[in-house]
Amino acid sequence: MSSRGIHDVRDIADARLLEAGDHNDLVESYYGHIVRRCRARTRSEAEALEVAAEVAIRLLEELKRGRQYRVPYRVVVNKVIDWKSKEHYAPKPLKEVELEEHEDSGPDPYSAFESDYDLDVLLEGLPTREHEVAVLRLREGLEPEEIAERLGANRNAVDQAWHRVKQKLKERIDPRGA
């Protein structure tokens, strides 16, 4: 039987389970496939099982909400595996910690730097794109993908511009050490 025939049989079986509302059985029928794909995309068995569980939960939640798909369900399963795998390795946001003020904490280590180097002066004369990237990164604290989205550029172009900015700033701050 060709792979197309296998997919046809699988798609028909999936359609029957969807129509009958057997969501648990449908997701369970894919669980072995989900785990295998997650094992291939993660560093350990524990991570694979964690991502597989997240995939199964998302699939079940979508089905319970009545989500309809225009593609075969097997395609949906594989897309969710891709998304959850990427999400698993995405940088996690740092938790905000409230810092207590201590009188004996000493001088602010950045105040000397800020008084010696005015960021506007350091960024002066940079090409427009590099200047935009530097301002968004240093003043607004945006991540490269956020900068790319804001500027309508691709991530690679932002990374290259940021690399050039860092090199130029090193030269401007300490011409001997660059």
N, C-alpha and C positions, 0 to 999 in steps of 0.2 A: 504494500500500500504506500503511495507517495505521501510526502509530508503534507501536501495540500489535503489529501483524503483524511489524514489523521486530524488535521485542524478542523475540517468540515464536521467530522464526528464529534470532536470536542466542543465545537461551537454549538452544535445542535443540543448536546447534553447540557451545556451551560445555559442555553436559552430556556430549556425545560425547567431547570432549577430556578432560574430567575422568575419565570412566569408563575411557578408554584410558590414562590416566596421562600424557598428553602435556602436562605442565605448562609446559614451555618454550614450546611452540607456543601454548598458551592465553594466557600472559602476553604473549608477543610479539604476538599478535593485538590486544591492547589497548594496546600501547606508544604508538602514534600518538595515541590518545585521552588517555593518561596525560600525554604531553608537552604536548598542547594545553591541558589543564586546568591543568597546572603553570605554563605560560607565563602563563595568565590570573591566577594567584595569586601570582606572584613578581615581583621587581623587575628581574631581568635574565635573559638567556638562560642564563648559567652557573648561576644559582640554579635555574632551571626544570629544567635537565638534572640537577642534583644531586638535587633532590627527586624527579624522575621515576625516577632510579636507585634511590633509597631505597624508593620505592613498589614497583618491580619486585622488588627484593631481598626485601622483606617478603612480597609475594604468593608468590614462589617458595618462601621458607622455610616459610610456612604450608602450602602444598600438599605440600611434601616431608615435613612432619611428619604428613601425613594429615588435615589440618583439613577438616571437613565444614561446609557452609553450608546454612542453611534458607531463604536468599533466593537469587535469581538471582546468578550470579557478577558480572554487570555492576554490581550494587548494592554488592557487596563491593569491587570495584575503586574505585568512586567514594568509598566511605567511607574506604578507605585513603589515597586522594589527599587527602581532607579532613584526616585525622589527621596525615599527614606534612607537609602544608603548614602546619598550626598548629604542629606540633612544630618546624619549621624556624625559625619566628619567635619561638618561646618563649624567654624569657631563659635564657641558658646559666649554669650555676652557676660562680661564680668558683673558680679553682683555689686551693687552700690553699697559701700560701707560708710557709715557716718563717722567721721574722724572727730575725736574730741580735741579741743584746744587745750594745750598745756603751756603754761607760762615758761617752763624751763626747757621747751623744745628747741630753743636756739633760733638763729636766723633762717629764713626761708632759703633753701639752697638754690632756688631759681631766681631769686631777686637780683643776685649779682650778675647772673647771665643776662637777665632782661635789661639791666641798666647798662651793661657793656655792649649788648647787641640789640639794636632795634630791628625787629623783624621786617618792617617796611623798608629799611635801608638795605638789609640783606637781600631782599627779594627784588630790589630795584634793578631794572635793566634786564630781567629775565624775559625770554620770549613769552608771548601772550599765553600759550597753552601751558607752559611750565609754571608761569605765575599763577594761573587759575588753579592748577593742580596743587601747588604749594599752599595757597590760601585755603582751599577747601580741606586739605589734609592737616595743616598746622593750626589754623584758626578755628575751623568748624569741627575738626576731629573726625572727618568722614573717612570711611574705609575705601580702598581703591574701587571696589565694585559700585559703591554709592557715588563716587566721583564720576565714574564712567557713565552711569545712568544720568546724573545731573548734567554732564557736558555733552551727552549724546555721542560719546566716543566708545571704542571697544576697550576692554579691560587691559589688553596688552599695551595699547598706546598710553594709557594712564600709568601703567607700571614703568614703561620706558621713560616717560616724562618725569615721574617721581625719582627714578634712579639718577637722571641728569641733574635734577634739582639738588638732590643730596650731595652729589659730587661738587657742584658749584658752591653750595653752602659750606662744605668742608674747606674748600679753597679760600673762600672769603673769610671764614672764621680763623683759620690757621694756614696761611699760604705755605709755610715750611713743612707742615705735616701732611699735606694733601698728596 
